[in-house]
Amino acid sequence: MTTHGDLLREHQDAIVQRWIADILATYPEQATAAFGRERDRFANPVGHSVRVGTQGIVAALCDGMDPDRI
């Protein structure tokens, strides 16, 4: 039987990328381009935080953590 966690894990990379794109889309266009392009955490702390935080949230959901605790 497939669980929610299994489905999330199967599509984890796509989910993370979509969430990051949706989050960055809330910023002005120039900022979105910079946040999405620069990978250095010191040169781009906002983009880095969005990527790391989103990956952590999705990983926690995949592992079955209670969404209210995330």
C-alpha positions as CSV (number, residue, x, y, z in Angstrom):
1,M,0.0,0.0,0.0
2,T,1.3,3.4,-1.0
3,T,1.5,6.0,1.8
4,H,1.5,9.7,1.7
5,G,5.1,9.7,2.6
6,D,5.9,7.3,-0.3
7,L,4.1,9.6,-2.8
8,L,5.9,12.6,-1.4
9,R,9.3,10.9,-1.6
10,E,8.6,9.8,-5.1
11,H,8.0,13.4,-6.2
12,Q,10.2,15.1,-3.6
13,D,12.5,16.9,-6.0
14,A,9.7,18.2,-8.2
15,I,7.8,19.4,-5.1
16,V,10.8,21.2,-3.7
17,Q,11.5,22.9,-7.0
18,R,7.9,24.0,-7.4
19,W,7.6,25.3,-3.9
20,I,10.9,27.3,-4.3
21,A,9.7,28.7,-7.6
22,D,6.3,29.7,-6.0
23,I,8.0,31.3,-3.0
24,L,10.5,33.3,-5.1
25,A,7.7,34.4,-7.4
26,T,6.3,36.5,-4.5
27,Y,9.4,38.8,-4.7
28,P,9.9,41.5,-7.4
29,E,11.2,40.1,-10.7
30,Q,14.8,41.3,-10.3
31,A,15.0,39.8,-6.8
32,T,13.6,36.5,-8.0
33,A,16.2,36.3,-10.7
34,A,19.0,37.0,-8.2
35,F,17.6,34.7,-5.5
36,G,17.2,31.8,-8.0
37,R,20.6,32.2,-9.7
38,E,23.2,32.8,-7.0
39,R,23.9,29.6,-5.0
40,D,26.4,31.0,-2.5
41,R,24.8,31.2,0.9
42,F,26.8,34.3,1.9
43,A,26.1,36.2,-1.4
44,N,22.5,35.1,-1.4
45,P,21.2,34.4,2.1
46,V,17.5,34.7,1.2
47,G,17.8,32.3,-1.7
48,H,19.8,29.9,0.4
49,S,17.4,30.0,3.3
50,V,14.4,29.4,1.0
51,R,16.2,26.4,-0.6
52,V,17.4,24.8,2.7
53,G,14.1,25.5,4.5
54,T,11.9,24.2,1.7
55,Q,14.1,21.0,1.4
56,G,13.8,20.5,5.2
57,I,10.0,20.9,5.3
58,V,9.5,18.5,2.4
59,A,11.9,16.0,4.0
60,A,10.0,16.2,7.3
61,L,6.7,15.6,5.6
62,C,8.2,12.6,3.7
63,D,9.3,11.2,7.0
64,G,5.8,11.4,8.4
65,M,6.4,14.3,10.8
66,D,3.2,15.9,12.1
67,P,2.6,18.9,9.9
68,D,1.6,20.9,13.0
69,R,5.1,20.4,14.4
70,I,6.9,21.6,11.2
